Amino acid sequence: MERTDIRPFGFRDKLGYMFGDFGNDFTFIFASSYLMVFYTKVLGIDAAMVGVLFLVARCVDAFTDVGMGRIADSAKENPKGRFRVWILRMCGPVAISSFLMYQSALANASMTIKIVYMFVTYLLWGSIFYTSINIPYGSMASVISEKSKDRQSLSVYRSLGSTFAGVAISVAAPLFIYQTDASGNQIVVGSRFTLVAGVFSILAVICYLLCYFLVTERVIIRQANGTSSQKRASIAKTLGQVFSNRALLAMLLISILSLCATIMMQSISTYLFADYFKNTKALSVNNLLGLPAAIILAAVAGKMVEKVGRKELTSGGCVVAAILFFVLYFMRLDNVWVYIVLNFIASIGGMYLFNMTVWAMITDVIDDKEVQTSQRDDGTIYGVYSFARKVGQALAGGLGGFALSAIGYDSLAAAQTDGVRQGIYALSTLFPAVIYTAVSVVFIVMYPLSKRRVEENTRELQARRNRR
């Protein structure tokens, strides 16, 4: 049930939840964008060894993501919040471990020391500390409010936090990390790398603390005996219930497919603008459009979801994206600005709209599972979803390279053949068209949580909690 003895849900909660993902991404997006650069160009570690590290980390994540979800679900009610308290506990370890990954002073150490240090610090940061704050943070959305429209607002503001962090990092980091040598080459400065990592770690802690102090947990799950603690089923039984949930399985497939489309477009965009359109300045314009897209959707997404529903709106957006990407493919545009406009509209319907609704859809899945099994597993379900996203990111991360190799891209050639250029254009348009078509089909055929079903689940859970 939702507590009535504390302040009602409002802008303070939305702002606080936004700062939570802002804090997450000061370390996560920085690592995603620049950690490989640091390992290879500052520490001189072979890229293949870094790939082994990421593979090992994903294997460890299979246990830590689900394990942390289980720990959070099993925790007793705390005056500071069952999930919220982990943000206070772990913000320091996350920031410190992130800073420790970027120590340029190790550049002259032996390769053995550097590799061991790389494995220890990365696993501590990503698989232990980041997991221990990100899983409770994501799970917390379902206990800040039990109202669907409030959860949609939290999903929107979380997406805004990620967008703002991405823009801040993509603009600020290159200005400090690189310097131009006498020949005009861009050189990585190791000591500056460490300094930037330290600043981002401090900013992450500040954002986490803002999240902790601004957000309030309101929903308490009371059982039939009147207590707020659950008698936990075995982890095998819980995971069996989770993986038999049709809504969750559909969301896992949808997210992996969406990540494939997003990461492919991001991987190929540089080649598209440099080799096909031969206009890299337009690439900067294209990349900056993510911020206005997020702001536009933040203003309208909540009202649109309230009117038509998350499944209906997001699947409709994917249909529009698929159609527009097919149009782009068959038009074979030479005008880069027309391409940017149509690609922007298609991306709003696909990638950006999905990012605005996905986190609220996970809370819908959590509610649906409770209705079916009478067991609440916020952390476990979010942990499974988080791990699936990491697997999807790892698998999709190699798609760009394999695809370029398949079409015959020659990295040493000053200019690509016309066949390769057309192949790059097809990867940028036909591939996402096919993927978003598949996402639309999964939404329509497999994902059961329509607007009506979500509203029924909300009423059922409210009725159950009022009886306890």
DALIN-V289038 format. One record per helix or strand. SS is the DSSP state (~ for helix, > for strand). FROM is the first residue (numbers start at 1). TO is the last residue. Records with the same first field share a line. If there is no record, write none. Layout:
SS = FROM-TO, FROM-TO
This chain:
> = 2-2, 178-180, 186-188, 219-219
~ = 11-42, 47-74, 84-101, 104-108, 111-139, 141-144, 148-177, 190-214, 235-243, 246-276, 280-308, 310-331, 336-373, 378-397, 399-406, 418-445, 451-467
